[in-house]
């Protein structure tokens, strides 16, 4: 037998003995394999192109009733907000206090369905059937004047709704990669480093440790 074949035989024997040793080890009694049903219950994400959307459908009129029952207590009767985020209305992203409504800020209509499906209503997330989630999604889009009163949301029609701010997101970070390395020799003198610009005046961060609102003109 050649040396290479002997080496392969030894490796195979070692792998077999290792697997047999693990099989002989007693079980710790922790955990168990997930069933297909359990995996399906967690596999609820929906992509912007509609991949992952479930069967079912919901209309704007149906969504009106479901929204009032499940959403209005926090977001207002017409999505005008209150203690919780504003969902609809004349939202603008300019100025010192941008109004990030669904119509002005969100990039994809399917993302609205995905968020409602997994996280709403707040007291009982992921408790609504797909039909109600579709209906509420249709109602909120209608309140933002993105679909008509006769719109019916399903896995085919919803991805076709184009959001005004779809192009407002940067998917590739334009900043160059940098690497912080320790200087061990020929280092720059401590007094030779000067701060050329700061965030002062750009309203990126507050100037004090107090609430942000105290530093933004009202």
Kinemage of the C-alpha trace (Angstrom):
@kinemage 1
@onewidth
@group {chain A} dominant
@subgroup {mainchain}
@vectorlist {calphas} color= white
{ca unk a 1} P 0.000 0.000 0.000
{ca unk a 2} L 1.373 3.447 -0.901
{ca unk a 3} L 2.087 6.011 1.797
{ca unk a 4} L -0.767 8.252 0.611
{ca unk a 5} L -3.281 5.401 0.865
{ca unk a 6} L -2.006 4.527 4.328
{ca unk a 7} L -2.483 8.158 5.392
{ca unk a 8} L -6.047 8.226 4.063
{ca unk a 9} L -6.834 4.965 5.847
{ca unk a 10} L -5.511 6.327 9.134
{ca unk a 11} L -7.568 9.518 8.784
{ca unk a 12} L -10.730 7.531 8.012
{ca unk a 13} L -10.130 5.263 11.008
{ca unk a 14} L -9.617 8.266 13.254
{ca unk a 15} L -12.832 9.923 12.114
{ca unk a 16} L -14.771 6.701 12.651
{ca unk a 17} L -13.436 6.220 16.164
{ca unk a 18} L -14.204 9.850 17.062
{ca unk a 19} L -17.789 9.558 15.785
{ca unk a 20} L -18.256 6.273 17.661
{ca unk a 21} L -16.941 7.847 20.866
{ca unk a 22} L -19.388 10.759 20.584
{ca unk a 23} L -22.254 8.359 19.894
{ca unk a 24} L -21.394 6.410 23.000
{ca unk a 25} L -21.434 9.490 25.235
{ca unk a 26} L -24.525 9.769 27.436
{ca unk a 27} L -27.102 12.406 26.471
{ca unk a 28} L -27.231 15.488 28.677
{ca unk a 29} L -31.009 15.646 28.307
{ca unk a 30} L -30.950 19.249 27.056
{ca unk a 31} L -32.939 20.402 24.045
{ca unk a 32} L -34.426 18.543 21.147
{ca unk a 33} L -34.570 18.824 17.385
{ca unk a 34} L -37.012 21.421 16.079
{ca unk a 35} L -39.988 20.041 14.185
{ca unk a 36} L -40.921 21.354 10.719
{ca unk a 37} L -43.972 23.001 12.289
{ca unk a 38} L -41.824 24.859 14.833
{ca unk a 39} L -39.420 26.036 12.148
{ca unk a 40} L -42.316 27.240 9.994
{ca unk a 41} L -43.728 29.223 12.926
{ca unk a 42} L -40.499 31.228 13.161
{ca unk a 43} L -39.917 31.526 9.419
{ca unk a 44} L -42.178 34.541 8.928
{ca unk a 45} L -39.893 37.136 7.325
{ca unk a 46} L -41.060 38.789 4.114
{ca unk a 47} L -38.624 40.388 1.661
{ca unk a 48} L -39.251 43.656 -0.193
{ca unk a 49} L -39.842 41.740 -3.425
{ca unk a 50} L -42.667 39.771 -1.773
{ca unk a 51} L -40.763 36.557 -1.106
{ca unk a 52} L -42.117 35.065 2.109
{ca unk a 53} L -45.515 36.743 2.047
{ca unk a 54} L -48.244 34.312 3.149
{ca unk a 55} L -51.493 33.408 1.458
{ca unk a 56} L -54.511 35.567 2.217
{ca unk a 57} L -55.771 39.031 1.364
{ca unk a 58} L -57.259 42.102 2.967
{ca unk a 59} L -59.004 45.233 1.687
{ca unk a 60} L -58.847 48.856 2.778
{ca unk a 61} L -62.390 48.744 4.158
{ca unk a 62} L -61.644 45.591 6.143
{ca unk a 63} L -58.468 47.201 7.394
{ca unk a 64} L -60.405 50.190 8.720
{ca unk a 65} L -62.236 47.955 11.193
{ca unk a 66} L -59.134 45.932 12.147
{ca unk a 67} L -57.052 49.091 12.567
{ca unk a 68} L -59.575 50.723 14.889
{ca unk a 69} L -59.701 47.544 16.949
{ca unk a 70} L -55.970 46.891 17.215
{ca unk a 71} L -54.018 50.043 16.357
{ca unk a 72} L -55.982 53.248 16.928
{ca unk a 73} L -55.503 53.232 20.701
{ca unk a 74} L -51.775 53.944 20.191
{ca unk a 75} L -51.460 55.504 16.730
{ca unk a 76} L -54.665 57.526 16.508
{ca unk a 77} L -57.888 56.998 14.577
{ca unk a 78} L -56.348 58.033 11.259
{ca unk a 79} L -52.700 57.259 12.032
{ca unk a 80} L -52.025 60.768 13.296
{ca unk a 81} L -50.039 59.442 16.242
{ca unk a 82} L -49.872 60.656 19.817
{ca unk a 83} L -47.732 58.959 22.424
{ca unk a 84} L -46.684 56.496 19.729
{ca unk a 85} L -45.325 57.103 16.205
{ca unk a 86} L -47.337 58.890 13.581
{ca unk a 87} L -48.192 56.576 10.678
{ca unk a 88} L -49.918 58.853 8.180
{ca unk a 89} L -50.354 62.492 7.273
{ca unk a 90} L -48.288 65.219 5.657
{ca unk a 91} L -44.950 63.900 6.875
{ca unk a 92} L -41.739 65.592 5.737
{ca unk a 93} L -38.142 64.529 6.222
{ca unk a 94} L -36.754 68.060 6.109
{ca unk a 95} L -36.348 70.467 8.982
{ca unk a 96} L -35.226 70.025 12.569
{ca unk a 97} L -37.987 67.580 13.484
{ca unk a 98} L -38.640 65.204 10.559
{ca unk a 99} L -42.013 63.449 10.419
{ca unk a 100} L -41.158 59.840 9.608
{ca unk a 101} L -44.563 58.572 8.545
{ca unk a 102} L -45.075 55.368 6.557
{ca unk a 103} L -45.627 57.416 3.418
{ca unk a 104} L -42.710 59.788 3.843
{ca unk a 105} L -40.028 57.479 5.253
{ca unk a 106} L -40.574 53.738 4.776
{ca unk a 107} L -38.821 52.349 1.660
{ca unk a 108} L -40.958 49.260 0.925
{ca unk a 109} L -44.622 48.407 1.323
{ca unk a 110} L -43.844 44.771 2.171
{ca unk a 111} L -41.736 45.950 5.121
{ca unk a 112} L -44.891 47.454 6.604
{ca unk a 113} L -46.637 44.073 6.433
{ca unk a 114} L -43.575 42.312 7.858
{ca unk a 115} L -43.351 44.666 10.842
{ca unk a 116} L -47.058 44.531 11.679
{ca unk a 117} L -47.039 40.751 11.306
{ca unk a 118} L -44.139 40.126 13.668
{ca unk a 119} L -44.363 42.996 16.164
{ca unk a 120} L -47.946 44.283 16.372
{ca unk a 121} L -50.224 44.857 18.111
{ca unk a 122} L -47.929 45.932 20.922
{ca unk a 123} L -49.701 44.025 23.733
{ca unk a 124} L -49.826 40.783 21.696
{ca unk a 125} L -47.287 40.702 18.842
{ca unk a 126} L -47.713 38.194 15.997
{ca unk a 127} L -51.257 37.396 17.089
{ca unk a 128} L -53.127 38.623 13.999
{ca unk a 129} L -53.936 36.255 11.104
{ca unk a 130} L -52.483 37.156 7.683
{ca unk a 131} L -55.858 38.429 6.438
{ca unk a 132} L -56.005 41.102 9.153
{ca unk a 133} L -52.359 42.056 8.653
{ca unk a 134} L -52.968 42.486 4.915
{ca unk a 135} L -56.081 44.553 5.654
{ca unk a 136} L -54.336 46.843 8.169
{ca unk a 137} L -51.429 47.283 5.766
{ca unk a 138} L -53.844 48.271 2.994
{ca unk a 139} L -55.610 50.745 5.303
{ca unk a 140} L -52.371 52.455 6.385
{ca unk a 141} L -51.175 52.722 2.775
{ca unk a 142} L -54.543 54.227 1.879
{ca unk a 143} L -54.268 56.778 4.688
{ca unk a 144} L -50.974 57.839 3.122
{ca unk a 145} L -52.647 58.228 -0.314
{ca unk a 146} L -50.494 55.453 -1.782
{ca unk a 147} L -53.364 53.150 -2.812
{ca unk a 148} L -57.014 53.683 -3.677
{ca unk a 149} L -60.073 52.877 -1.588
{ca unk a 150} L -60.655 49.689 -3.578
{ca unk a 151} L -57.148 48.303 -3.031
{ca unk a 152} L -56.858 44.688 -1.863
{ca unk a 153} L -53.471 43.637 -0.483
{ca unk a 154} L -52.110 40.156 -1.063
{ca unk a 155} L -48.763 38.557 -1.909
{ca unk a 156} L -49.055 39.694 -5.535
{ca unk a 157} L -50.420 43.234 -5.258
{ca unk a 158} L -48.538 44.471 -2.194
{ca unk a 159} L -44.978 44.297 -3.612
{ca unk a 160} L -46.151 46.394 -6.574
{ca unk a 161} L -46.901 49.396 -4.334
{ca unk a 162} L -43.915 51.715 -4.737
{ca unk a 163} L -43.033 53.948 -1.803
{ca unk a 164} L -41.967 57.587 -2.387
{ca unk a 165} L -38.791 57.232 -0.306
{ca unk a 166} L -37.542 53.981 -1.811
{ca unk a 167} L -34.516 55.794 -3.237
{ca unk a 168} L -33.809 57.636 0.001
{ca unk a 169} L -31.843 54.787 1.593
{ca unk a 170} L -28.158 54.126 1.019
{ca unk a 171} L -27.590 50.391 0.833
{ca unk a 172} L -23.807 50.613 0.408
{ca unk a 173} L -21.797 52.512 2.995
{ca unk a 174} L -19.848 55.164 1.042
{ca unk a 175} L -17.314 55.658 3.831
{ca unk a 176} L -13.874 54.111 3.190
{ca unk a 177} L -12.611 51.284 5.346
{ca unk a 178} L -10.104 52.408 7.954
{ca unk a 179} L -7.818 50.432 10.207
{ca unk a 180} L -6.672 51.650 13.600
{ca unk a 181} L -3.143 50.427 14.246
{ca unk a 182} L -0.934 51.082 17.256
{ca unk a 183} L 2.029 53.338 16.578
{ca unk a 184} L 5.199 51.643 17.766
{ca unk a 185} L 7.873 53.806 16.154
{ca unk a 186} L 8.231 57.108 14.275
{ca unk a 187} L 4.960 58.244 15.837
{ca unk a 188} L 3.522 61.687 15.306
{ca unk a 189} L 4.203 64.053 18.218
{ca unk a 190} L 1.267 64.495 20.561
{ca unk a 191} L 1.200 68.226 19.905
{ca unk a 192} L 1.127 67.735 16.162
{ca unk a 193} L -2.447 66.428 16.047
{ca unk a 194} L -5.121 69.095 15.691
{ca unk a 195} L -8.902 68.829 15.454
{ca unk a 196} L -9.927 70.389 12.151
{ca unk a 197} L -13.724 70.068 12.370
{ca unk a 198} L -16.322 69.260 15.017
{ca unk a 199} L -20.017 68.461 15.155
{ca unk a 200} L -20.719 71.772 16.891
{ca unk a 201} L -23.419 73.649 15.009
{ca unk a 202} L -24.389 70.706 12.826
{ca unk a 203} L -27.042 69.490 15.307
{ca unk a 204} L -25.721 65.950 15.037
{ca unk a 205} L -25.534 65.609 18.817
{ca unk a 206} L -26.649 67.848 21.695
{ca unk a 207} L -24.056 70.195 23.204
{ca unk a 208} L -24.900 69.121 26.747
{ca unk a 209} L -25.822 65.935 28.545
{ca unk a 210} L -29.437 67.062 28.791
{ca unk a 211} L -32.339 65.990 26.555
{ca unk a 212} L -31.900 66.474 22.826
{ca unk a 213} L -35.003 68.656 22.614
{ca unk a 214} L -33.414 71.375 24.755
{ca unk a 215} L -30.738 71.905 22.103
{ca unk a 216} L -33.006 71.965 19.051
{ca unk a 217} L -34.832 75.196 18.227
{ca unk a 218} L -38.567 74.754 18.701
